Amino acid sequence: MTILDDILRRTREDVTTRRARTPLTELRARCRDRAPTRDFLGALRRESAIPGRRRGTIRVIAEIKRASPSRGLIRRDFDPAALALAYATAGAHALSVLTDVPYFQGDLAHLAAARRAVAVPILRKDFHIDSYQLWEAREAGADAALLIVGALSSLQLQDLLGLGRELGLAALVEVHTQAELDVALACGASLVGINNRDLRSFEVSLETTFRLLPAVPAGTVLVSESGISQPAQVERLATAGVDGILVGEGLLRHADAGDALRRLVGAA
């Protein structure tokens, strides 16, 4: 059993528990009073002057998380609202908030706190395998949700993409291999994230993005995730035509995460 298998098993158990505590009918009723979602996809789209070429500043999704399975506790002085404000002030175009409890010490309350603190769109980063979780995301104030192809069947992915559209949630569809990218595109994903981290072995290689990038159609917004910590890497990704990057640990290990973001992207 891989780490991902164990995470998905635990996620299924947790969703069952939460559904019993708060029925879907109640969750849906709460969503009726929520403000409209912010434009997550639009925030990440770089201008395209020529098909296959990009111009303008590379977009940044700055991540808020307390811990990770591979690194353990990342930040002791963890304040989601303060981090969200620091990132937004430093120029982040969007935020990603980890809400998985057992493996990342996350919480939906962290996302809600970030939402109250800033105006930029927010991604709920979790292992979404059930429609209930998208209703949770909408109720907490998310503007987008992560959908990991390696954790879903094609039918599940199509269903969650459809529900996301109904709820006004953008979907960052995450892939790690060519086969997963093929599934994402066949299901109609307009926003693709290439995870440089293999969720089964947790090995990281930025070359994953460069290997898959040529197969991503023009017009599909592309985000490179994980393993990005140097300005030279950001410059290389921007030049290659990547629309955005998702960065977290490389920022969160600095006392001033906002300053770390400025130095990472500004220098590039």
Secondary structure, 3 states (H helix, E strand, C coil): CCHHHHHHHHHHHHHHHHHHHCCHHHHHHHHCCCCCCCCHHHHHCCECCCCCCCECCCEEEEEECCEECCCEECCCCCCHHHHHHHHHHCCCCEEEEECCCCCCCCCHHHHHHHHHHCCCCEEEECCCCCHHHHHHHHHHCCCEEEEEHHHCCHHHHHHHHHHHHHHCCEEEEEECCHHHHHHHHHCCCCEEEEECECCCCCCECCHHHHHHHHHCCCCCEEEEECCCCCHHHHHHHHHHCCCEEEECHHHHCCCCHHHHHHHHHHHC
